[in-house]
């Protein structure tokens, strides 16, 4: 059931390429070891004008990707680190960003607090 919300800050003139969402879903599905249709990915593009870092500008090539992961249960710390490493590499490659520009945030465990189709995830 992993859900991955991705926000990508677009470079000037950059657009989201066709197939990017599917590519990330397939790569991350393998990382999460999901069954077919078990990993959901949503991508939101942020125009470069709508993102800033203090003291930096677009000439500094600060065009990050933020990934938010929601899972029924969080992995143990060692397993999470391995997962983060794989997710970062997959997303960086797909989005043509350096590893240091990909940031992963794990949401609290979804079990008992998220519902799909009217049923709370156990």
Secondary structure as a PSIPRED ss2 file (coil, helix, strand):
# PSIPRED VFORMAT (PSIPRED V4.0)

   1 X C   1.000  0.000  0.000
   2 X C   1.000  0.000  0.000
   3 X E   0.000  0.000  1.000
   4 X E   0.000  0.000  1.000
   5 X E   0.000  0.000  1.000
   6 X E   0.000  0.000  1.000
   7 X E   0.000  0.000  1.000
   8 X E   0.000  0.000  1.000
   9 X E   0.000  0.000  1.000
  10 X C   1.000  0.000  0.000
  11 X C   1.000  0.000  0.000
  12 X C   1.000  0.000  0.000
  13 X C   1.000  0.000  0.000
  14 X C   1.000  0.000  0.000
  15 X C   1.000  0.000  0.000
  16 X C   1.000  0.000  0.000
  17 X C   1.000  0.000  0.000
  18 X C   1.000  0.000  0.000
  19 X C   1.000  0.000  0.000
  20 X H   0.000  1.000  0.000
  21 X H   0.000  1.000  0.000
  22 X H   0.000  1.000  0.000
  23 X H   0.000  1.000  0.000
  24 X H   0.000  1.000  0.000
  25 X H   0.000  1.000  0.000
  26 X H   0.000  1.000  0.000
  27 X H   0.000  1.000  0.000
  28 X H   0.000  1.000  0.000
  29 X H   0.000  1.000  0.000
  30 X H   0.000  1.000  0.000
  31 X H   0.000  1.000  0.000
  32 X H   0.000  1.000  0.000
  33 X C   1.000  0.000  0.000
  34 X C   1.000  0.000  0.000
  35 X C   1.000  0.000  0.000
  36 X C   1.000  0.000  0.000
  37 X C   1.000  0.000  0.000
  38 X C   1.000  0.000  0.000
  39 X C   1.000  0.000  0.000
  40 X E   0.000  0.000  1.000
  41 X E   0.000  0.000  1.000
  42 X E   0.000  0.000  1.000
  43 X E   0.000  0.000  1.000
  44 X E   0.000  0.000  1.000
  45 X E   0.000  0.000  1.000
  46 X E   0.000  0.000  1.000
  47 X C   1.000  0.000  0.000
  48 X H   0.000  1.000  0.000
  49 X H   0.000  1.000  0.000
  50 X H   0.000  1.000  0.000
  51 X C   1.000  0.000  0.000
  52 X C   1.000  0.000  0.000
  53 X C   1.000  0.000  0.000
  54 X C   1.000  0.000  0.000
  55 X C   1.000  0.000  0.000
  56 X C   1.000  0.000  0.000
  57 X C   1.000  0.000  0.000
  58 X H   0.000  1.000  0.000
  59 X H   0.000  1.000  0.000
  60 X H   0.000  1.000  0.000
  61 X C   1.000  0.000  0.000
  62 X C   1.000  0.000  0.000
  63 X C   1.000  0.000  0.000
  64 X C   1.000  0.000  0.000
  65 X E   0.000  0.000  1.000
  66 X E   0.000  0.000  1.000
  67 X E   0.000  0.000  1.000
  68 X E   0.000  0.000  1.000
  69 X E   0.000  0.000  1.000
  70 X E   0.000  0.000  1.000
  71 X C   1.000  0.000  0.000
  72 X C   1.000  0.000  0.000
  73 X C   1.000  0.000  0.000
  74 X C   1.000  0.000  0.000
  75 X C   1.000  0.000  0.000
  76 X C   1.000  0.000  0.000
  77 X H   0.000  1.000  0.000
  78 X H   0.000  1.000  0.000
  79 X H   0.000  1.000  0.000
  80 X H   0.000  1.000  0.000
  81 X H   0.000  1.000  0.000
  82 X H   0.000  1.000  0.000
  83 X H   0.000  1.000  0.000
  84 X H   0.000  1.000  0.000
  85 X H   0.000  1.000  0.000
  86 X H   0.000  1.000  0.000
  87 X H   0.000  1.000  0.000
  88 X H   0.000  1.000  0.000
  89 X H   0.000  1.000  0.000
  90 X H   0.000  1.000  0.000
  91 X H   0.000  1.000  0.000
  92 X H   0.000  1.000  0.000
  93 X H   0.000  1.000  0.000
  94 X H   0.000  1.000  0.000
  95 X H   0.000  1.000  0.000
  96 X C   1.000  0.000  0.000
  97 X C   1.000  0.000  0.000
  98 X C   1.000  0.000  0.000
  99 X H   0.000  1.000  0.000
 100 X H   0.000  1.000  0.000
 101 X H   0.000  1.000  0.000
 102 X E   0.000  0.000  1.000
 103 X E   0.000  0.000  1.000
 104 X E   0.000  0.000  1.000
 105 X E   0.000  0.000  1.000
 106 X E   0.000  0.000  1.000
 107 X C   1.000  0.000  0.000
 108 X C   1.000  0.000  0.000
 109 X C   1.000  0.000  0.000
 110 X C   1.000  0.000  0.000
 111 X C   1.000  0.000  0.000
 112 X C   1.000  0.000  0.000
 113 X C   1.000  0.000  0.000
 114 X C   1.000  0.000  0.000
 115 X E   0.000  0.000  1.000
 116 X E   0.000  0.000  1.000
 117 X C   1.000  0.000  0.000
 118 X C   1.000  0.000  0.000
 119 X E   0.000  0.000  1.000
 120 X E   0.000  0.000  1.000
 121 X C   1.000  0.000  0.000
 122 X C   1.000  0.000  0.000
